């Protein structure tokens, strides 16, 4: 192995390095005045069993997070193989982000994406500053899992599939 180099000043180089680690892809969504609102997050991590907590990291520059942050409940959907476009829809900068996305809301206002393999009904437990992101701990209040559905994987910028 060649020697390590100093942390690069160029964020694009660091982003490429972080892309070496594959991650699942989630959609964090809620109703806002009866309209679905959401964002994609590939920084989802299970955190704790007692209490049941997961985390996502949100960019400080997000214009969607301040709106989601005000909701009492948030739906987190773990997207599956073939949901590449579904992932990009909630992340779009303009237009109807949910025009071609199957979704449903529950009474508390959290929104779940059809075809996912895990749906979590959550509330914000706490937020921790993390550089140019905020680490959001979410407490789970309800869930539904379909583990036989293959996950959507983000690795090195493109979406990938796991081999059978």
C-alpha positions in Angstrom: 0.0 0.0 0.0 1.3 3.5 -0.8 1.5 6.0 2.0 -1.6 8.0 2.9 -1.8 11.6 1.7 -3.0 14.6 3.7 -6.8 15.2 3.7 -7.5 17.0 0.4 -8.8 20.5 0.5 -11.0 19.8 -2.5 -14.4 18.5 -1.3 -14.9 16.6 -4.6 -11.9 14.4 -3.8 -13.2 13.7 -0.3 -16.7 13.0 -1.7 -15.1 10.5 -4.1 -13.2 8.8 -1.2 -16.5 8.6 0.8 -18.1 7.0 -2.2 -15.9 3.9 -1.7 -18.2 2.9 1.1 -21.5 1.5 -0.2 -24.7 2.7 1.5 -28.4 2.0 1.3 -30.7 4.8 0.1 -33.6 6.2 2.1 -36.3 8.7 1.6 -37.3 10.9 4.5 -40.9 12.2 4.0 -43.9 13.8 5.6 -47.0 15.7 4.8 -46.7 19.5 4.7 -50.2 21.1 4.5 -51.5 17.9 2.9 -48.7 17.7 0.3 -45.9 15.1 0.4 -42.5 16.6 1.1 -39.3 14.6 1.2 -35.6 14.2 0.6 -33.2 11.4 -0.1 -30.6 10.4 2.4 -27.8 7.8 1.9 -26.4 8.3 5.4 -29.0 6.2 7.2 -27.6 4.1 10.1 -29.3 2.0 12.8 -28.1 3.4 16.2 -29.9 1.9 19.2 -32.3 -0.8 20.2 -33.3 0.8 23.5 -34.6 3.3 22.8 -35.1 2.4 19.1 -33.1 5.0 17.2 -31.7 5.5 13.7 -29.8 8.4 12.2 -29.5 10.3 9.0 -27.2 13.2 8.1 -28.7 16.3 6.5 -26.7 18.9 4.6 -26.8 22.4 6.2 -27.7 23.9 2.8 -30.9 21.7 2.5 -34.0 23.8 1.8 -36.2 20.8 2.5 -34.9 19.8 6.0 -36.2 23.0 7.7 -39.7 22.1 6.5 -39.5 18.5 7.5 -37.9 19.4 10.9 -41.2 21.1 11.9 -43.3 18.0 11.4 -44.2 15.9 14.4 -43.7 12.6 12.5 -41.4 11.6 9.6 -41.6 8.5 7.4 -38.3 6.9 6.5 -38.4 4.4 3.6 -35.5 2.2 2.7 -35.6 2.1 -1.1 -35.1 -1.1 -3.1 -33.5 -2.3 -6.3 -35.0 -0.6 -9.3 -36.1 2.5 -7.3 -33.4 4.7 -8.8 -35.8 7.3 -10.2 -37.9 7.2 -7.0 -34.8 8.2 -5.1 -34.1 11.1 -7.4 -37.7 12.4 -7.3 -37.8 13.6 -3.7 -34.3 15.1 -4.2 -35.3 17.2 -7.2 -34.8 20.9 -6.9 -38.1 21.9 -8.4 -41.4 20.6 -9.8 -43.8 18.0 -8.3 -41.3 15.7 -6.6 -43.9 13.0 -6.0 -45.7 13.0 -9.4 -44.4 9.6 -10.4 -43.8 8.2 -6.9 -46.3 5.8 -5.2 -46.7 6.9 -1.6 -49.2 6.9 1.3 -49.5 8.9 4.5 -50.6 7.8 7.8 -52.7 9.7 10.3 -49.8 11.3 12.0 -48.4 12.8 8.8 -45.5 10.5 8.0 -45.2 9.5 4.4 -44.1 6.0 3.2 -42.9 5.2 -0.3 -44.4 2.2 -2.0 -42.1 -0.6 -3.0 -39.5 0.0 -0.2 -38.3 -2.8 2.0 -38.5 -1.0 5.3 -40.9 1.7 6.5 -40.3 3.6 9.8 -42.6 6.0 11.4 -40.3 8.4 13.4 -40.0 11.6 15.4 -36.9 13.7 15.9 -35.1 12.5 19.0 -32.2 15.0 18.8 -29.9 16.8 16.4 -26.1 17.1 16.6 -24.0 19.5 14.6 -21.6 17.6 12.3 -19.5 19.9 10.1 -21.5 20.9 7.0 -24.2 18.4 8.1 -26.6 17.9 11.0 -26.8 14.4 12.4 -30.4 13.7 13.1 -31.4 11.0 15.6 -34.9 9.6 14.9 -36.9 7.6 17.4 -38.9 4.8 15.8 -42.6 4.6 16.8 -43.7 2.0 14.2 -42.3 -0.1 11.4 -43.0 -2.6 8.7 -40.2 -4.7 7.1 -40.1 -6.8 3.9 -36.5 -8.0 4.0 -36.8 -10.2 0.9 -36.8 -7.2 -1.3 -33.2 -6.4 -2.5 -32.0 -2.9 -1.4 -30.9 0.0 -3.6 -27.2 0.5 -3.1 -25.3 3.8 -3.7 -21.6 3.3 -4.4 -19.1 5.6 -6.1 -22.0 7.8 -7.3 -24.1 5.3 -9.4 -26.8 3.1 -8.0 -25.8 -0.6 -7.9 -27.4 -3.9 -7.2 -26.2 -6.7 -4.9 -25.3 -10.0 -6.5 -27.7 -12.8 -5.6 
